[in-house]
C-alpha cells in the first residue's frame, strides 16, 4: 500500500497545477497513519475525528 500511495503522490505532484496533496485518516486508523508517514506525508491538521496529512 505504501508504494501505491507513493506512486499516486508522485504522479499528482508532477502535475504543473498541483502544489501539494492532502490525505485524511480516522484518528484511530494507525495502519493508515503509518502508510502515509512511510510515503513521506506530514501531519498538519486535525479535526475531532480526522487527522489531515500533507505531501509537498
PQR file of N, CA, C, O and H, with PARSE charges and radii, in Angstrom:
ATOM      1  N   UNK A   1       0.815  -1.191   0.000 -0.4000 1.5000
ATOM      2  CA  UNK A   1       0.000   0.000   0.000 -0.0000 2.0000
ATOM      3  C   UNK A   1       0.865   1.264   0.000  0.5500 1.7000
ATOM      4  O   UNK A   1       0.540   2.245  -0.669 -0.5500 1.4000
ATOM      5  N   UNK A   2       1.951   1.232   0.744 -0.4000 1.5000
ATOM      6  CA  UNK A   2       2.825   2.404   0.790 -0.0000 2.0000
ATOM      7  C   UNK A   2       3.339   2.752  -0.599  0.5500 1.7000
ATOM      8  O   UNK A   2       3.377   3.925  -0.970 -0.5500 1.4000
ATOM      9  H   UNK A   2       2.214   0.434   1.288  0.4000 1.0000
ATOM     10  N   UNK A   3       3.731   1.756  -1.359 -0.4000 1.5000
ATOM     11  CA  UNK A   3       4.238   2.016  -2.710 -0.0000 2.0000
ATOM     12  C   UNK A   3       3.148   2.613  -3.600  0.5500 1.7000
ATOM     13  O   UNK A   3       3.433   3.497  -4.407 -0.5500 1.4000
ATOM     14  H   UNK A   3       3.700   0.804  -1.058  0.4000 1.0000
ATOM     15  N   UNK A   4       1.936   2.156  -3.469 -0.4000 1.5000
ATOM     16  CA  UNK A   4       0.818   2.705  -4.246 -0.0000 2.0000
ATOM     17  C   UNK A   4       0.603   4.168  -3.889  0.5500 1.7000
ATOM     18  O   UNK A   4       0.428   5.006  -4.774 -0.5500 1.4000
ATOM     19  H   UNK A   4       1.704   1.437  -2.813  0.4000 1.0000
ATOM     20  N   UNK A   5       0.613   4.477  -2.605 -0.4000 1.5000
ATOM     21  CA  UNK A   5       0.444   5.868  -2.170 -0.0000 2.0000
ATOM     22  C   UNK A   5       1.590   6.724  -2.704  0.5500 1.7000
ATOM     23  O   UNK A   5       1.357   7.838  -3.173 -0.5500 1.4000
ATOM     24  H   UNK A   5       0.755   3.797  -1.886  0.4000 1.0000
ATOM     25  N   UNK A   6       2.812   6.226  -2.641 -0.4000 1.5000
ATOM     26  CA  UNK A   6       3.963   6.974  -3.175 -0.0000 2.0000
ATOM     27  C   UNK A   6       3.806   7.260  -4.664  0.5500 1.7000
ATOM     28  O   UNK A   6       4.048   8.379  -5.118 -0.5500 1.4000
ATOM     29  H   UNK A   6       3.001   5.321  -2.260  0.4000 1.0000
ATOM     30  N   UNK A   7       3.402   6.244  -5.421 -0.4000 1.5000
ATOM     31  CA  UNK A   7       3.233   6.424  -6.864 -0.0000 2.0000
ATOM     32  C   UNK A   7       2.154   7.455  -7.170  0.5500 1.7000
ATOM     33  O   UNK A   7       2.338   8.315  -8.032 -0.5500 1.4000
ATOM     34  H   UNK A   7       3.206   5.336  -5.053  0.4000 1.0000
ATOM     35  N   UNK A   8       1.035   7.371  -6.468 -0.4000 1.5000
ATOM     36  CA  UNK A   8      -0.051   8.336  -6.684 -0.0000 2.0000
ATOM     37  C   UNK A   8       0.401   9.746  -6.308  0.5500 1.7000
ATOM     38  O   UNK A   8       0.142  10.701  -7.041 -0.5500 1.4000
ATOM     39  H   UNK A   8       0.885   6.673  -5.768  0.4000 1.0000
ATOM     40  N   UNK A   9       1.071   9.872  -5.174 -0.4000 1.5000
ATOM     41  CA  UNK A   9       1.568  11.169  -4.708 -0.0000 2.0000
ATOM     42  C   UNK A   9       2.554  11.753  -5.712  0.5500 1.7000
ATOM     43  O   UNK A   9       2.459  12.929  -6.064 -0.5500 1.4000
ATOM     44  H   UNK A   9       1.281   9.097  -4.579  0.4000 1.0000
ATOM     45  N   UNK A  10       3.494  10.943  -6.173 -0.4000 1.5000
ATOM     46  CA  UNK A  10       4.483  11.408  -7.148 -0.0000 2.0000
ATOM     47  C   UNK A  10       3.826  11.866  -8.436  0.5500 1.7000
ATOM     48  O   UNK A  10       4.199  12.898  -8.994 -0.5500 1.4000
ATOM     49  H   UNK A  10       3.571   9.987  -5.887  0.4000 1.0000
ATOM     50  N   UNK A  11       2.849  11.105  -8.912 -0.4000 1.5000
ATOM     51  CA  UNK A  11       2.159  11.489 -10.144 -0.0000 2.0000
ATOM     52  C   UNK A  11       1.404  12.800  -9.944  0.5500 1.7000
ATOM     53  O   UNK A  11       1.486  13.699 -10.780 -0.5500 1.4000
ATOM     54  H   UNK A  11       2.545  10.267  -8.458  0.4000 1.0000
ATOM     55  N   UNK A  12       0.671  12.910  -8.842 -0.4000 1.5000
ATOM     56  CA  UNK A  12      -0.080  14.142  -8.583 -0.0000 2.0000
ATOM     57  C   UNK A  12       0.841  15.350  -8.491  0.5500 1.7000
ATOM     58  O   UNK A  12       0.555  16.396  -9.075 -0.5500 1.4000
ATOM     59  H   UNK A  12       0.605  12.180  -8.162  0.4000 1.0000
ATOM     60  N   UNK A  13       1.942  15.214  -7.761 -0.4000 1.5000
ATOM     61  CA  UNK A  13       2.857  16.344  -7.592 -0.0000 2.0000
ATOM     62  C   UNK A  13       3.626  16.680  -8.866  0.5500 1.7000
ATOM     63  O   UNK A  13       4.202  17.763  -8.972 -0.5500 1.4000
ATOM     64  H   UNK A  13       2.173  14.365  -7.286  0.4000 1.0000
ATOM     65  N   UNK A  14       3.641  15.775  -9.821 -0.4000 1.5000
ATOM     66  CA  UNK A  14       4.304  16.068 -11.091 -0.0000 2.0000
ATOM     67  C   UNK A  14       3.418  16.905 -12.025  0.5500 1.7000
ATOM     68  O   UNK A  14       3.887  17.397 -13.051 -0.5500 1.4000
ATOM     69  H   UNK A  14       3.173  14.896  -9.735  0.4000 1.0000
ATOM     70  N   UNK A  15       2.157  17.061 -11.673 -0.4000 1.5000
ATOM     71  CA  UNK A  15       1.238  17.870 -12.475 -0.0000 2.0000
ATOM     72  C   UNK A  15       1.546  19.345 -12.226  0.5500 1.7000
ATOM     73  O   UNK A  15       1.757  19.753 -11.084 -0.5500 1.4000
ATOM     74  H   UNK A  15       1.775  16.661 -10.839  0.4000 1.0000
ATOM     75  N   UNK A  16       1.572  20.128 -13.272 -0.4000 1.5000
ATOM     76  CA  UNK A  16       2.014  21.525 -13.157 -0.0000 2.0000
ATOM     77  C   UNK A  16       1.125  22.382 -12.258  0.5500 1.7000
ATOM     78  O   UNK A  16       1.598  23.370 -11.696 -0.5500 1.4000
ATOM     79  H   UNK A  16       1.400  19.797 -14.200  0.4000 1.0000
ATOM     80  N   UNK A  17      -0.125  22.031 -12.113 -0.4000 1.5000
ATOM     81  CA  UNK A  17      -1.034  22.853 -11.315 -0.0000 2.0000
ATOM     82  C   UNK A  17      -1.243  22.327  -9.891  0.5500 1.7000
ATOM     83  O   UNK A  17      -2.093  22.848  -9.169 -0.5500 1.4000
ATOM     84  H   UNK A  17      -0.509  21.229 -12.569  0.4000 1.0000
ATOM     85  N   UNK A  18      -0.495  21.321  -9.478 -0.4000 1.5000
ATOM     86  CA  UNK A  18      -0.637  20.745  -8.139 -0.0000 2.0000
ATOM     87  C   UNK A  18       0.548  21.181  -7.285  0.5500 1.7000
ATOM     88  O   UNK A  18       1.702  20.944  -7.643 -0.5500 1.4000
ATOM     89  H   UNK A  18       0.196  20.898 -10.065  0.4000 1.0000
ATOM     90  N   UNK A  19       0.254  21.824  -6.146 -0.4000 1.5000
ATOM     91  CA  UNK A  19       1.304  22.295  -5.241 -0.0000 2.0000
ATOM     92  C   UNK A  19       1.491  21.359  -4.062  0.5500 1.7000
ATOM     93  O   UNK A  19       2.596  21.246  -3.531 -0.5500 1.4000
ATOM     94  H   UNK A  19      -0.684  22.017  -5.855  0.4000 1.0000
ATOM     95  N   UNK A  20       0.437  20.691  -3.649 -0.4000 1.5000
ATOM     96  CA  UNK A  20       0.504  19.749  -2.536 -0.0000 2.0000
ATOM     97  C   UNK A  20      -0.661  18.783  -2.621  0.5500 1.7000
ATOM     98  O   UNK A  20      -1.620  19.012  -3.358 -0.5500 1.4000
ATOM     99  H   UNK A  20      -0.460  20.782  -4.081  0.4000 1.0000
ATOM    100  N   UNK A  21      -0.571  17.696  -1.859 -0.4000 1.5000
ATOM    101  CA  UNK A  21      -1.608  16.667  -1.819 -0.0000 2.0000
ATOM    102  C   UNK A  21      -2.000  16.483  -0.358  0.5500 1.7000
ATOM    103  O   UNK A  21      -1.143  16.382   0.520 -0.5500 1.4000
ATOM    104  H   UNK A  21       0.208  17.510  -1.260  0.4000 1.0000
ATOM    105  N   UNK A  22      -3.292  16.441  -0.114 -0.4000 1.5000
ATOM    106  CA  UNK A  22      -3.820  16.263   1.234 -0.0000 2.0000
ATOM    107  C   UNK A  22      -4.505  14.900   1.327  0.5500 1.7000
ATOM    108  O   UNK A  22      -5.223  14.488   0.416 -0.5500 1.4000
ATOM    109  H   UNK A  22      -3.988  16.523  -0.827  0.4000 1.0000
ATOM    110  N   UNK A  23      -4.271  14.214   2.436 -0.4000 1.5000
ATOM    111  CA  UNK A  23      -4.957  12.946   2.732 -0.0000 2.0000
ATOM    112  C   UNK A  23      -5.539  13.064   4.138  0.5500 1.7000
ATOM    113  O   UNK A  23      -5.005  13.786   4.980 -0.5500 1.4000
ATOM    114  H   UNK A  23      -3.687  14.548   3.176  0.4000 1.0000
ATOM    115  N   UNK A  24      -6.621  12.359   4.381 -0.4000 1.5000
ATOM    116  CA  UNK A  24      -7.151  12.338   5.744 -0.0000 2.0000
ATOM    117  C   UNK A  24      -7.350  10.907   6.202  0.5500 1.7000
ATOM    118  O   UNK A  24      -7.586  10.005   5.398 -0.5500 1.4000
ATOM    119  H   UNK A  24      -7.054  11.772   3.697  0.4000 1.0000
ATOM    120  N   UNK A  25      -7.249  10.714   7.516 -0.4000 1.5000
ATOM    121  CA  UNK A  25      -7.446   9.400   8.114 -0.0000 2.0000
ATOM    122  C   UNK A  25      -8.249   9.556   9.393  0.5500 1.7000
ATOM    123  O   UNK A  25      -8.198  10.594  10.053 -0.5500 1.4000
ATOM    124  H   UNK A  25      -7.056  11.446   8.169  0.4000 1.0000
ATOM    125  N   UNK A  26      -8.987   8.514   9.730 -0.4000 1.5000
ATOM    126  CA  UNK A  26      -9.618   8.479  11.039 -0.0000 2.0000
ATOM    127  C   UNK A  26      -8.516   8.476  12.084  0.5500 1.7000
ATOM    128  O   UNK A  26      -7.455   7.888  11.871 -0.5500 1.4000
ATOM    129  H   UNK A  26      -9.027   7.671   9.194  0.4000 1.0000
ATOM    130  N   UNK A  27      -8.758   9.119  13.196 -0.4000 1.5000
ATOM    131  CA  UNK A  27      -7.731   9.204  14.224 -0.0000 2.0000
ATOM    132  C   UNK A  27      -7.326   7.835  14.769  0.5500 1.7000
ATOM    133  O   UNK A  27      -6.196   7.659  15.227 -0.5500 1.4000
ATOM    134  H   UNK A  27      -9.619   9.596  13.369  0.4000 1.0000
ATOM    135  N   UNK A  28      -8.224   6.885  14.724 -0.4000 1.5000
ATOM    136  CA  UNK A  28      -7.911   5.559  15.278 -0.0000 2.0000
ATOM    137  C   UNK A  28      -7.370   4.578  14.242  0.5500 1.7000
ATOM    138  O   UNK A  28      -7.197   3.401  14.559 -0.5500 1.4000
ATOM    139  H   UNK A  28      -9.142   7.028  14.352  0.4000 1.0000
ATOM    140  N   UNK A  29      -7.099   5.021  13.020 -0.4000 1.5000
ATOM    141  CA  UNK A  29      -6.611   4.144  11.961 -0.0000 2.0000
ATOM    142  C   UNK A  29      -5.078   4.207  11.894  0.5500 1.7000
ATOM    143  O   UNK A  29      -4.504   4.842  11.009 -0.5500 1.4000
ATOM    144  H   UNK A  29      -7.239   5.977  12.763  0.4000 1.0000
ATOM    145  N   UNK A  30      -4.452   3.550  12.826 -0.4000 1.5000
ATOM    146  CA  UNK A  30      -2.993   3.589  12.967 -0.0000 2.0000
ATOM    147  C   UNK A  30      -2.283   3.060  11.723  0.5500 1.7000
ATOM    148  O   UNK A  30      -1.250   3.602  11.329 -0.5500 1.4000
ATOM    149  H   UNK A  30      -4.918   3.035  13.545  0.4000 1.0000
ATOM    150  N   UNK A  31      -2.815   2.022  11.104 -0.4000 1.5000
ATOM    151  CA  UNK A  31      -2.184   1.458   9.904 -0.0000 2.0000
ATOM    152  C   UNK A  31      -2.108   2.496   8.784  0.5500 1.7000
ATOM    153  O   UNK A  31      -1.085   2.596   8.107 -0.5500 1.4000
ATOM    154  H   UNK A  31      -3.654   1.582  11.424  0.4000 1.0000
ATOM    155  N   UNK A  32      -3.160   3.257   8.585 -0.4000 1.5000
ATOM    156  CA  UNK A  32      -3.149   4.295   7.551 -0.0000 2.0000
ATOM    157  C   UNK A  32      -2.178   5.407   7.895  0.5500 1.7000
ATOM    158  O   UNK A  32      -1.532   5.957   7.003 -0.5500 1.4000
ATOM    159  H   UNK A  32      -3.991   3.177   9.136  0.4000 1.0000
ATOM    160  N   UNK A  33      -2.062   5.752   9.175 -0.4000 1.5000
ATOM    161  CA  UNK A  33      -1.089   6.768   9.596 -0.0000 2.0000
ATOM    162  C   UNK A  33       0.311   6.324   9.196  0.5500 1.7000
ATOM    163  O   UNK A  33       1.090   7.111   8.659 -0.5500 1.4000
ATOM    164  H   UNK A  33      -2.587   5.305   9.900  0.4000 1.0000
ATOM    165  N   UNK A  34       0.620   5.076   9.457 -0.4000 1.5000
ATOM    166  CA  UNK A  34       1.963   4.557   9.156 -0.0000 2.0000
ATOM    167  C   UNK A  34       2.241   4.557   7.658  0.5500 1.7000
ATOM    168  O   UNK A  34       3.342   4.907   7.232 -0.5500 1.4000
ATOM    169  H   UNK A  34      -0.013   4.437   9.894  0.4000 1.0000
ATOM    170  N   UNK A  35       1.254   4.169   6.859 -0.4000 1.5000
ATOM    171  CA  UNK A  35       1.426   4.166   5.400 -0.0000 2.0000
ATOM    172  C   UNK A  35       1.743   5.576   4.914  0.5500 1.7000
ATOM    173  O   UNK A  35       2.678   5.774   4.139 -0.5500 1.4000
ATOM    174  H   UNK A  35       0.359   3.885   7.205  0.4000 1.0000
ATOM    175  N   UNK A  36       0.971   6.546   5.366 -0.4000 1.5000
ATOM    176  CA  UNK A  36       1.198   7.924   4.925 -0.0000 2.0000
ATOM    177  C   UNK A  36       2.549   8.454   5.401  0.5500 1.7000
ATOM    178  O   UNK A  36       3.242   9.141   4.650 -0.5500 1.4000
ATOM    179  H   UNK A  36       0.211   6.386   5.996  0.4000 1.0000
ATOM    180  N   UNK A  37       2.924   8.147   6.624 -0.4000 1.5000
ATOM    181  CA  UNK A  37       4.231   8.577   7.123 -0.0000 2.0000
ATOM    182  C   UNK A  37       5.360   7.961   6.317  0.5500 1.7000
ATOM    183  O   UNK A  37       6.311   8.653   5.952 -0.5500 1.4000
ATOM    184  H   UNK A  37       2.361   7.589   7.234  0.4000 1.0000
ATOM    185  N   UNK A  38       5.269   6.665   6.034 -0.4000 1.5000
ATOM    186  CA  UNK A  38       6.306   5.990   5.243 -0.0000 2.0000
ATOM    187  C   UNK A  38       6.396   6.557   3.830  0.5500 1.7000
ATOM    188  O   UNK A  38       7.465   6.556   3.221 -0.5500 1.4000
ATOM    189  H   UNK A  38       4.497   6.103   6.330  0.4000 1.0000
ATOM    190  N   UNK A  39       5.264   7.043   3.310 -0.4000 1.5000
ATOM    191  CA  UNK A  39       5.240   7.608   1.966 -0.0000 2.0000
ATOM    192  C   UNK A  39       5.694   9.068   1.952  0.5500 1.7000
ATOM    193  O   UNK A  39       5.805   9.670   0.884 -0.5500 1.4000
ATOM    194  H   UNK A  39       4.395   7.044   3.804  0.4000 1.0000
ATOM    195  N   UNK A  40       5.957   9.641   3.130 -0.4000 1.5000
ATOM    196  CA  UNK A  40       6.503  10.988   3.185 -0.0000 2.0000
ATOM    197  C   UNK A  40       5.538  12.085   3.604  0.5500 1.7000
ATOM    198  O   UNK A  40       5.883  13.264   3.524 -0.5500 1.4000
ATOM    199  H   UNK A  40       5.867   9.152   3.998  0.4000 1.0000
ATOM    200  N   UNK A  41       4.351  11.734   4.044 -0.4000 1.5000
ATOM    201  CA  UNK A  41       3.388  12.750   4.478 -0.0000 2.0000
ATOM    202  C   UNK A  41       3.722  13.240   5.873  0.5500 1.7000
ATOM    203  O   UNK A  41       4.311  12.523   6.682 -0.5500 1.4000
ATOM    204  H   UNK A  41       4.071  10.776   4.109  0.4000 1.0000
ATOM    205  N   UNK A  42       3.335  14.474   6.135 -0.4000 1.5000
ATOM    206  CA  UNK A  42       3.480  15.025   7.472 -0.0000 2.0000
ATOM    207  C   UNK A  42       2.105  15.440   7.981  0.5500 1.7000
ATOM    208  O   UNK A  42       1.273  15.947   7.228 -0.5500 1.4000
ATOM    209  H   UNK A  42       2.856  15.057   5.478  0.4000 1.0000
ATOM    210  N   UNK A  43       1.887  15.219   9.250 -0.4000 1.5000
ATOM    211  CA  UNK A  43       0.632  15.601   9.885 -0.0000 2.0000
ATOM    212  C   UNK A  43       0.597  17.112   9.986  0.5500 1.7000
ATOM    213  O   UNK A  43       1.537  17.718  10.502 -0.5500 1.4000
ATOM    214  H   UNK A  43       2.563  14.807   9.861  0.4000 1.0000
ATOM    215  N   UNK A  44      -0.481  17.738   9.496 -0.4000 1.5000
ATOM    216  CA  UNK A  44      -0.506  19.192   9.544 -0.0000 2.0000
ATOM    217  C   UNK A  44      -1.755  19.772  10.184  0.5500 1.7000
ATOM    218  O   UNK A  44      -1.780  20.961  10.501 -0.5500 1.4000
ATOM    219  H   UNK A  44      -1.244  17.246   9.077  0.4000 1.0000
ATOM    220  N   UNK A  45      -2.800  18.962  10.386 -0.4000 1.5000
ATOM    221  CA  UNK A  45      -4.023  19.481  10.985 -0.0000 2.0000
ATOM    222  C   UNK A  45      -4.856  18.319  11.502  0.5500 1.7000
ATOM    223  O   UNK A  45      -4.598  17.159  11.179 -0.5500 1.4000
ATOM    224  H   UNK A  45      -2.780  17.996  10.129  0.4000 1.0000
ATOM    225  N   UNK A  46      -5.853  18.646  12.306 -0.4000 1.5000
ATOM    226  CA  UNK A  46      -6.769  17.615  12.777 -0.0000 2.0000
ATOM    227  C   UNK A  46      -8.115  18.221  13.098  0.5500 1.7000
ATOM    228  O   UNK A  46      -8.234  19.409  13.400 -0.5500 1.4000
ATOM    229  H   UNK A  46      -6.062  19.588  12.568  0.4000 1.0000
ATOM    230  N   UNK A  47      -9.126  17.375  13.025 -0.4000 1.5000
ATOM    231  CA  UNK A  47     -10.468  17.739  13.449 -0.0000 2.0000
ATOM    232  C   UNK A  47     -10.831  16.816  14.609  0.5500 1.7000
ATOM    233  O   UNK A  47      -9.973  16.103  15.128 -0.5500 1.4000
ATOM    234  H   UNK A  47      -9.030  16.410  12.780  0.4000 1.0000
ATOM    235  N   UNK A  48     -12.055  16.828  15.001 -0.4000 1.5000
ATOM    236  CA  UNK A  48     -12.468  15.972  16.104 -0.0000 2.0000
ATOM    237  C   UNK A  48     -12.275  14.491  15.791  0.5500 1.7000
ATOM    238  O   UNK A  48     -11.927  13.705  16.673 -0.5500 1.4000
ATOM    239  H   UNK A  48     -12.752  17.408  14.579  0.4000 1.0000
ATOM    240  N   UNK A  49     -12.501  14.116  14.533 -0.4000 1.5000
ATOM    241  CA  UNK A  49     -12.447  12.707  14.144 -0.0000 2.0000
ATOM    242  C   UNK A  49     -11.313  12.341  13.204  0.5500 1.7000
ATOM    243  O   UNK A  49     -10.996  11.160  13.060 -0.5500 1.4000
ATOM    244  H   UNK A  49     -12.783  14.755  13.817  0.4000 1.0000
ATOM    245  N   UNK A  50     -10.685  13.334  12.552 -0.4000 1.5000
ATOM    246  CA  UNK A  50      -9.721  13.051  11.490 -0.0000 2.0000
ATOM    247  C   UNK A  50      -8.382  13.716  11.721  0.5500 1.7000
ATOM    248  O   UNK A  50      -8.287  14.761  12.365 -0.5500 1.4000
ATOM    249  H   UNK A  50     -10.942  14.293  12.669  0.4000 1.0000
ATOM    250  N   UNK A  51      -7.332  13.079  11.171 -0.4000 1.5000
ATOM    251  CA  UNK A  51      -6.031  13.705  11.004 -0.0000 2.0000
ATOM    252  C   UNK A  51      -5.897  14.050   9.521  0.5500 1.7000
ATOM    253  O   UNK A  51      -6.373  13.307   8.662 -0.5500 1.4000
ATOM    254  H   UNK A  51      -7.410  12.230  10.648  0.4000 1.0000
ATOM    255  N   UNK A  52      -5.260  15.160   9.229 -0.4000 1.5000
ATOM    256  CA  UNK A  52      -5.010  15.578   7.857 -0.0000 2.0000
ATOM    257  C   UNK A  52      -3.504  15.570   7.627  0.5500 1.7000
ATOM    258  O   UNK A  52      -2.734  16.120   8.413 -0.5500 1.4000
ATOM    259  H   UNK A  52      -4.873  15.763   9.927  0.4000 1.0000
ATOM    260  N   UNK A  53      -3.107  14.935   6.534 -0.4000 1.5000
ATOM    261  CA  UNK A  53      -1.707  14.734   6.184 -0.0000 2.0000
ATOM    262  C   UNK A  53      -1.412  15.473   4.901  0.5500 1.7000
ATOM    263  O   UNK A  53      -2.276  15.594   4.032 -0.5500 1.4000
ATOM    264  H   UNK A  53      -3.733  14.488   5.895  0.4000 1.0000
ATOM    265  N   UNK A  54      -0.174  15.975   4.778 -0.4000 1.5000
ATOM    266  CA  UNK A  54       0.186  16.779   3.607 -0.0000 2.0000
ATOM    267  C   UNK A  54       1.478  16.244   2.980  0.5500 1.7000
ATOM    268  O   UNK A  54       2.459  15.952   3.665 -0.5500 1.4000
ATOM    269  H   UNK A  54       0.528  15.876   5.484  0.4000 1.0000
ATOM    270  N   UNK A  55       1.435  16.129   1.658 -0.4000 1.5000
ATOM    271  CA  UNK A  55       2.623  15.837   0.852 -0.0000 2.0000
ATOM    272  C   UNK A  55       2.965  17.121   0.099  0.5500 1.7000
ATOM    273  O   UNK A  55       2.083  17.752  -0.483 -0.5500 1.4000
ATOM    274  H   UNK A  55       0.638  16.366   1.102  0.4000 1.0000
ATOM    275  N   UNK A  56       4.229  17.506   0.107 -0.4000 1.5000
ATOM    276  CA  UNK A  56       4.661  18.705  -0.622 -0.0000 2.0000
ATOM    277  C   UNK A  56       5.624  18.303  -1.713  0.5500 1.7000
ATOM    278  O   UNK A  56       6.112  19.159  -2.451 -0.5500 1.4000
ATOM    279  H   UNK A  56       4.945  16.993   0.580  0.4000 1.0000
TER
END
